[in-house]
């Protein structure tokens, strides 16, 4: 018996004998792929008015040609740009090398600024002393106590800065920097040698050192300057030498 929708359905006996069953065709199958909702939406999006596959390929080629033409026009300027960039970098490096160092010690030694204890200590030594447990710093214009009293009279120094570190257990470090008369170095050397100091003349300066049981005293006479360091009970490695290197390199 025919069934609504045009599908031919046989009786149960006929199905059993034939071994097959005719399934009614679905509504979408009868109407084709165009009846599926998402396919219809895709077709609507793909066919936006104003777009044409025949025009997209020539337009793409035209854009590529324009980009290639711009690259061809700019190619002669590449060496010029490279040269300009190199000259700019070299000029900046030269200015940086020619610029005076941003170091307050330079101005202080030239007498253009006051001298501070922080100025005469290299960074690593300053951190070592500042972070030492219980260490305190006192800055003044006093002459350190020296084992050669006649030296101070012979040099007649003008103390620029005097730094004294001390700890809770009584250990001290004293360093002073002073200006002296240019002809005072000879009298200073005689006074130091007379007090038992071992002196080493290394142009353009003189370094004299004396070591006792718990003290190390070092004097440097150079270029009209007098640097004195006295260590008592506290001896950082190459204390006086590191300060001298900071001042004169």
C-alpha positions as CSV (number, residue, x, y, z in Angstrom):
1,X,0.0,0.0,0.0
2,X,1.4,3.4,-0.9
3,X,2.2,5.6,2.0
4,X,2.0,9.4,2.3
5,X,5.1,11.0,1.0
6,X,5.5,8.7,-1.9
7,X,7.5,5.9,-0.2
8,X,6.6,2.4,-1.1
9,X,6.3,0.2,2.1
10,X,5.7,-3.5,1.7
11,X,3.8,-5.8,4.0
12,X,5.6,-7.6,6.8
13,X,5.5,-10.9,4.9
14,X,7.0,-9.2,1.8
15,X,9.7,-7.7,3.9
16,X,10.6,-11.0,5.5
17,X,10.8,-12.7,2.1
18,X,12.7,-10.0,0.3
19,X,15.1,-9.4,3.3
20,X,15.1,-5.6,2.9
21,X,13.2,-2.7,4.3
22,X,12.6,0.6,2.4
23,X,13.2,3.5,4.7
24,X,11.2,6.7,3.9
25,X,13.5,9.4,2.4
26,X,14.1,12.3,4.8
27,X,12.9,15.8,4.0
28,X,16.5,17.1,3.6
29,X,17.5,14.2,1.3
30,X,14.4,14.8,-0.9
31,X,15.2,18.5,-1.1
32,X,19.0,18.2,-1.6
33,X,21.9,19.8,0.2
34,X,20.4,23.2,-0.3
35,X,17.8,22.3,2.4
36,X,20.5,21.9,5.1
37,X,20.4,25.1,7.2
38,X,24.2,25.6,7.7
39,X,24.9,25.0,4.0
40,X,22.4,27.7,3.1
41,X,24.0,30.1,5.5
42,X,27.5,29.3,4.1
43,X,26.3,30.0,0.6
44,X,24.9,33.3,1.7
45,X,28.2,34.4,3.2
46,X,30.3,33.2,0.3
47,X,28.2,35.1,-2.2
48,X,28.4,38.6,-0.7
49,X,27.3,41.1,-3.3
50,X,30.2,43.1,-4.8
51,X,32.8,40.3,-4.5
52,X,34.0,38.5,-7.5
53,X,36.5,35.6,-7.9
54,X,37.4,36.9,-11.3
55,X,38.6,40.2,-9.8
56,X,40.4,39.0,-6.7
57,X,43.3,37.3,-8.6
58,X,44.1,40.4,-10.7
59,X,43.9,42.7,-7.7
60,X,46.2,40.5,-5.7
61,X,48.7,40.5,-8.5
62,X,48.4,44.3,-8.8
63,X,49.1,44.7,-5.0
64,X,52.2,42.4,-5.3
65,X,53.5,44.4,-8.2
66,X,53.1,47.7,-6.3
67,X,55.0,46.3,-3.3
68,X,57.8,45.0,-5.6
69,X,58.0,48.4,-7.3
70,X,58.3,50.2,-3.9
71,X,61.1,47.8,-2.9
72,X,62.9,48.4,-6.2
73,X,62.6,52.2,-5.7
74,X,64.0,52.0,-2.1
75,X,66.9,49.6,-2.9
76,X,69.3,52.4,-3.9
77,X,68.8,54.1,-0.5
78,X,69.8,51.0,1.5
79,X,73.6,51.8,1.4
80,X,72.9,55.4,2.4
81,X,70.8,54.4,5.3
82,X,73.4,51.9,6.5
83,X,76.1,54.5,6.3
84,X,74.0,57.1,8.1
85,X,73.2,54.6,10.9
86,X,76.9,53.7,11.3
87,X,78.0,57.3,11.4
88,X,75.4,58.1,14.1
89,X,76.5,55.2,16.3
90,X,80.2,56.1,15.9
91,X,79.5,59.7,16.8
92,X,77.5,58.7,19.9
93,X,80.3,56.4,21.0
94,X,82.9,59.1,20.5
95,X,80.9,61.6,22.5
96,X,80.5,59.1,25.3
97,X,84.3,58.5,25.4
98,X,85.1,62.2,25.3
99,X,82.7,63.1,28.1
100,X,84.4,63.7,31.4
101,X,83.8,61.0,34.0
102,X,80.9,61.6,36.3
103,X,83.1,61.2,39.4
104,X,82.9,63.8,42.3
105,X,86.5,62.9,43.1
106,X,87.8,64.7,40.0
107,X,86.2,68.0,40.9
108,X,87.1,67.6,44.6
109,X,90.8,67.0,43.8
110,X,90.7,70.0,41.5
111,X,89.5,72.1,44.4
112,X,86.1,72.7,42.7
113,X,84.1,70.8,45.3
114,X,84.4,69.8,48.9
115,X,86.0,66.4,49.5
116,X,84.1,63.7,51.3
117,X,85.1,60.4,52.8
118,X,83.0,58.6,50.4
119,X,84.9,60.1,47.5
120,X,88.3,58.7,48.4
121,X,87.2,55.1,49.0
122,X,86.7,52.7,46.1
123,X,83.2,51.1,46.0
124,X,84.2,47.6,47.1
125,X,86.2,48.9,50.0
126,X,83.5,51.3,51.1
127,X,80.9,48.5,51.1
128,X,83.3,46.3,53.1
129,X,83.8,48.9,55.8
130,X,80.2,50.2,55.9
131,X,78.7,46.6,56.3
132,X,81.3,45.6,58.9
133,X,79.4,44.7,62.1
134,X,79.4,47.6,64.5
135,X,81.6,49.9,62.3
136,X,81.0,53.6,62.6
137,X,82.6,56.5,60.6
138,X,83.5,59.9,61.8
139,X,84.6,62.6,59.3
140,X,86.6,65.6,60.4
141,X,89.6,67.8,59.5
142,X,91.9,66.3,62.1
143,X,95.4,65.0,61.5
144,X,95.7,61.3,62.2
145,X,97.9,60.1,65.1
146,X,101.2,59.1,63.4
147,X,104.3,57.3,64.6
148,X,106.4,60.1,63.1
149,X,105.4,63.4,64.9
150,X,108.1,65.4,63.2
151,X,106.4,64.6,59.9
152,X,103.4,66.8,60.5
153,X,105.6,69.8,61.3
154,X,107.8,69.1,58.2
155,X,104.8,68.9,55.8
156,X,102.6,71.6,57.3
157,X,99.6,69.9,55.7
158,X,96.3,71.5,54.8
159,X,93.9,68.6,55.7
160,X,91.2,68.3,53.0
161,X,89.4,65.3,54.7
162,X,90.0,63.0,57.6
163,X,88.1,59.7,58.0
164,X,88.1,57.5,61.1
165,X,86.4,54.2,61.3
166,X,86.0,52.4,64.7
167,X,84.4,49.2,65.9
168,X,82.9,48.1,69.2
169,X,86.0,46.3,70.2
170,X,88.3,49.3,69.7
171,X,89.8,48.6,66.3
172,X,90.3,51.7,64.2
173,X,91.1,52.8,60.6
174,X,92.2,56.3,60.0
175,X,92.9,57.9,56.7
176,X,93.5,61.6,55.8
177,X,94.2,63.4,52.6
178,X,95.9,66.8,52.6
179,X,97.7,69.2,50.3
180,X,101.4,70.0,51.0
181,X,103.9,72.4,49.5
182,X,105.7,70.9,46.4
183,X,109.1,71.1,48.1
184,X,107.9,69.4,51.3
185,X,108.2,65.9,50.0
186,X,112.0,65.8,50.6
187,X,111.6,66.9,54.3
188,X,108.7,64.4,54.7
189,X,110.8,61.5,53.4
190,X,113.7,62.4,55.8
191,X,111.2,62.5,58.7
192,X,109.7,59.1,57.8
193,X,113.0,57.4,57.3
194,X,114.2,58.8,60.6
195,X,111.2,57.3,62.4
196,X,112.0,53.8,61.0
197,X,109.7,53.7,58.0
198,X,110.6,51.7,54.9
199,X,110.2,54.0,51.9
200,X,109.8,53.0,48.3
201,X,110.3,55.7,45.6
202,X,108.1,55.0,42.6
203,X,107.9,58.1,40.3
204,X,106.1,60.3,40.6
205,X,105.5,59.5,44.3
206,X,106.9,58.1,47.5
207,X,105.4,55.4,49.7
208,X,106.6,54.7,53.2
209,X,105.3,51.9,55.5
210,X,105.9,50.8,59.0
211,X,104.4,47.7,60.6
212,X,104.2,46.9,64.3
213,X,102.5,44.2,66.3
214,X,99.0,45.5,65.8
215,X,99.4,48.6,63.6
216,X,100.2,49.3,60.0
217,X,100.9,52.9,59.0
218,X,101.3,54.0,55.4
219,X,102.2,57.4,53.9
220,X,102.1,58.4,50.3
221,X,103.6,61.7,49.1
222,X,102.7,62.5,45.5
223,X,102.0,65.5,43.3
224,X,101.6,67.9,46.2
225,X,99.3,65.6,48.2
226,X,99.9,63.6,51.4
227,X,97.8,60.5,52.0
228,X,98.2,58.8,55.4
229,X,96.5,55.6,56.6
230,X,96.8,54.1,60.1
231,X,95.4,50.6,60.8
232,X,95.1,49.5,64.4
233,X,93.5,46.1,65.1
234,X,91.6,46.1,61.8
235,X,93.4,45.3,58.6
236,X,91.3,45.1,55.4
237,X,93.3,43.6,52.5
238,X,95.6,46.2,50.9
239,X,93.7,49.0,52.6
240,X,96.1,51.8,51.9
241,X,96.9,50.6,48.4
242,X,93.3,50.5,47.3
243,X,92.7,54.1,48.5
244,X,95.8,55.2,46.7
245,X,94.7,53.4,43.5
246,X,91.3,55.2,43.8
247,X,93.0,58.6,44.0
248,X,95.7,58.2,41.4
249,X,94.8,55.1,39.4
